[in-house]
Amino acid sequence: MNRPALPVLGASALAVVLASTVALTTTGATAPAGPLVSAQSAVDPVPVELGSEHSDIAQRKDHARASAAAARAAAEQAAAEQAAAAVAAAEQAAADKAAADRTAAAQRASRSARNADPRAIARALLAARGQAGQFSCLDSLWTRESEWRWDADNPSSSAYGIPQALPGSKMASAGTDWRTNPETQIRWGLGYISQSYGTPCAAWRHSQANNWY
């Protein structure tokens, strides 16, 4: 007849059983009739609650990711604003340079015009009007008025320039450089003569009779 196989105990469980047996033998107590305590339960660890700790770790990770994303967005925004500011500064610099170039060109043209012979300018403009034969009268008129000086200034009447416009600011209708450009002054003067007298010779006759035109 075969005997049933006895269960094999681990070292820890065996030690517990032996200790219990020794204690019963020493005291003379009788072992309880119930089943022995499971050796496995004697060595199982007490479970620890980890759910809240895992939740805290996940929240910290989410916060760190959100902070990193916000930092990246802020850096990208700052870089975009810096680039836009650089473009605007470059455009403004280009506009300032263009304006400075125009001003310099106007100043050169004005210097060139001041150095030009105003009588030659008047001859050319009269010829363009079909009044080339009127130059001698114009020459007499403006020699009397200003000696053909573009900066002639009459302190008693505020008349100014070659045609002695009264006031000189009237010549602004012919150009913003009316203070220094003989051609601008001559263009205005010829226009004034044409509207008021028709021809330079008629204006000269009026000047001779009235000492003004």
C-alpha positions as CSV (number, residue, x, y, z in Angstrom):
1,M,0.0,0.0,0.0
2,N,1.5,3.3,-1.1
3,R,1.6,6.2,1.4
4,P,0.6,9.7,0.3
5,A,3.4,12.0,-0.3
6,L,4.1,14.6,2.4
7,P,4.2,18.2,1.4
8,V,7.6,19.8,1.1
9,L,8.0,22.8,3.3
10,G,10.4,25.7,2.7
11,A,13.1,26.6,5.1
12,S,11.2,29.5,6.7
13,A,7.9,27.5,7.1
14,L,9.8,24.5,8.5
15,A,11.4,26.8,11.1
16,V,8.1,28.1,12.2
17,V,6.7,24.5,12.6
18,L,9.7,23.3,14.5
19,A,9.5,26.3,16.8
20,S,5.8,25.6,17.5
21,T,6.6,22.0,18.2
22,V,9.4,22.8,20.7
23,A,7.1,25.3,22.5
24,L,4.3,22.7,22.8
25,T,6.7,20.0,24.0
26,T,8.3,22.3,26.6
27,T,5.0,23.6,28.1
28,G,3.2,20.3,27.7
29,A,0.4,22.1,25.8
30,T,-1.5,20.3,23.2
31,A,-1.3,21.6,19.6
32,P,-4.6,23.0,18.4
33,A,-6.7,20.7,16.4
34,G,-7.1,23.3,13.6
35,P,-4.9,23.6,10.6
36,L,-1.4,24.9,10.9
37,V,-0.8,28.5,9.9
38,S,0.3,28.7,6.3
39,A,4.0,29.0,6.0
40,Q,3.5,31.2,3.0
41,S,1.3,33.6,4.9
42,A,4.0,33.9,7.6
43,V,6.4,35.4,5.1
44,D,4.1,37.4,2.8
45,P,4.8,41.2,3.0
46,V,2.1,43.6,4.2
47,P,0.7,45.3,1.1
48,V,1.4,49.1,0.8
49,E,-1.0,51.6,-0.7
50,L,0.8,53.2,-3.7
51,G,-2.1,54.7,-5.7
52,S,-1.9,58.2,-4.3
53,E,1.9,58.3,-4.7
54,H,1.6,57.2,-8.3
55,S,-1.0,59.9,-8.9
56,D,1.3,62.6,-7.4
57,I,4.2,61.5,-9.6
58,A,1.9,61.6,-12.7
59,Q,0.7,65.1,-11.8
60,R,4.3,66.4,-11.4
61,K,5.2,64.9,-14.8
62,D,2.2,66.6,-16.4
63,H,3.1,69.9,-14.8
64,A,6.7,69.6,-15.9
65,R,5.6,68.9,-19.5
66,A,3.2,71.8,-19.5
67,S,5.8,74.1,-18.1
68,A,8.3,73.0,-20.8
69,A,5.7,73.5,-23.5
70,A,4.9,77.0,-22.2
71,A,8.6,77.9,-22.1
72,R,9.1,76.8,-25.7
73,A,6.0,78.8,-26.8
74,A,7.3,81.9,-25.0
75,A,10.8,81.5,-26.6
76,E,9.3,81.1,-30.1
77,Q,7.1,84.1,-29.6
78,A,10.0,86.2,-28.4
79,A,12.1,85.0,-31.4
80,A,9.2,85.9,-33.8
81,E,8.9,89.4,-32.2
82,Q,12.6,90.0,-32.4
83,A,12.7,88.9,-36.0
84,A,9.7,91.2,-36.8
85,A,11.5,94.1,-35.0
86,A,14.6,93.5,-37.0
87,V,12.7,93.6,-40.3
88,A,10.9,96.8,-39.3
89,A,14.2,98.4,-38.3
90,A,15.8,97.4,-41.6
91,E,12.8,98.8,-43.6
92,Q,12.9,102.0,-41.6
93,A,16.7,102.3,-42.2
94,A,16.1,101.8,-45.9
95,A,13.4,104.4,-45.9
96,D,15.6,106.9,-44.0
97,K,18.5,106.3,-46.4
98,A,16.2,106.8,-49.4
99,A,14.9,110.1,-47.9
100,A,18.5,111.2,-47.2
101,D,19.5,110.4,-50.8
102,R,16.6,112.4,-52.1
103,T,17.5,115.3,-49.9
104,A,21.1,115.1,-51.0
105,A,20.1,115.0,-54.7
106,A,17.8,118.0,-54.3
107,Q,20.6,119.9,-52.6
108,R,23.0,119.0,-55.4
109,A,20.5,120.1,-57.9
110,S,19.9,123.3,-56.1
111,R,23.6,124.1,-55.9
112,S,23.9,123.3,-59.6
113,A,21.0,125.6,-60.4
114,R,22.5,128.4,-58.3
115,N,25.7,128.1,-60.2
116,A,23.9,128.2,-63.6
117,D,23.4,131.4,-65.5
118,P,19.8,132.5,-64.7
119,R,19.7,134.5,-68.0
120,A,20.4,131.3,-69.9
121,I,17.6,129.6,-68.0
122,A,15.2,132.4,-68.8
123,R,16.1,132.4,-72.5
124,A,15.3,128.6,-72.7
125,L,12.0,129.0,-70.8
126,L,10.9,132.0,-73.0
127,A,11.8,130.0,-76.1
128,A,9.6,127.1,-74.8
129,R,6.8,129.6,-74.5
130,G,7.3,130.9,-78.0
131,Q,8.5,134.3,-76.6
132,A,12.2,134.2,-77.5
133,G,12.0,137.8,-78.8
134,Q,10.9,139.0,-75.4
135,F,14.1,138.4,-73.6
136,S,15.5,141.9,-73.9
137,C,12.5,143.3,-72.1
138,L,12.7,140.6,-69.5
139,D,16.4,141.3,-69.0
140,S,15.8,145.0,-68.5
141,L,12.9,144.3,-66.1
142,W,14.6,141.8,-63.8
143,T,18.0,143.7,-63.9
144,R,16.1,146.6,-62.5
145,E,14.3,144.5,-59.9
146,S,17.0,142.2,-58.6
147,E,20.0,142.2,-60.9
148,W,19.1,138.6,-61.5
149,R,20.1,137.5,-58.0
150,W,18.2,134.6,-56.6
151,D,18.7,135.7,-53.0
152,A,17.8,139.4,-53.6
153,D,15.7,140.4,-50.6
154,N,13.9,143.7,-50.2
155,P,13.8,144.4,-46.5
156,S,11.2,147.2,-46.8
157,S,8.6,145.1,-48.7
158,S,9.6,141.5,-48.2
159,A,9.9,141.0,-52.0
160,Y,12.3,138.2,-52.8
161,G,14.2,136.6,-55.6
162,I,14.9,137.3,-59.2
163,P,11.3,138.4,-60.0
164,Q,10.9,140.1,-56.6
165,A,7.8,138.1,-55.7
166,L,5.8,139.9,-53.0
167,P,5.9,138.1,-50.6
168,G,8.5,135.6,-51.7
169,S,6.5,132.7,-50.4
170,K,4.2,133.1,-53.4
171,M,6.9,131.3,-55.4
172,A,6.2,128.1,-53.4
173,S,3.5,127.3,-56.0
174,A,6.4,126.7,-58.5
175,G,8.5,124.6,-56.2
176,T,9.5,124.0,-52.6
177,D,13.0,125.2,-53.4
178,W,11.8,128.7,-54.3
179,R,14.2,130.3,-51.8
180,T,17.4,129.0,-53.5
181,N,16.6,127.8,-57.0
182,P,16.8,130.4,-59.8
183,E,14.9,128.2,-62.2
184,T,11.9,127.9,-59.8
185,Q,11.9,131.6,-59.3
186,I,12.1,132.3,-63.1
187,R,9.3,129.8,-63.8
188,W,7.1,131.5,-61.3
189,G,8.0,135.0,-62.6
190,L,7.2,134.1,-66.2
191,G,3.9,132.7,-65.1
192,Y,3.1,135.9,-63.1
193,I,4.0,138.1,-66.1
194,S,1.9,136.0,-68.5
195,Q,-1.2,136.2,-66.2
196,S,-0.8,139.9,-65.3
197,Y,0.6,141.5,-68.5
198,G,0.7,138.9,-71.2
199,T,4.4,139.5,-72.2
200,P,7.6,140.6,-70.6
201,C,7.7,143.7,-72.8
202,A,4.2,144.8,-71.5
203,A,5.4,144.2,-68.0
204,W,8.5,146.3,-68.7
205,R,6.5,149.2,-70.0
206,H,4.3,149.1,-66.9
207,S,7.4,149.1,-64.7
208,Q,8.8,152.1,-66.5
209,A,5.6,154.0,-66.1
210,N,4.8,153.0,-62.4
211,N,8.2,151.9,-61.0
212,W,6.7,148.5,-60.2
213,Y,5.1,145.6,-62.0
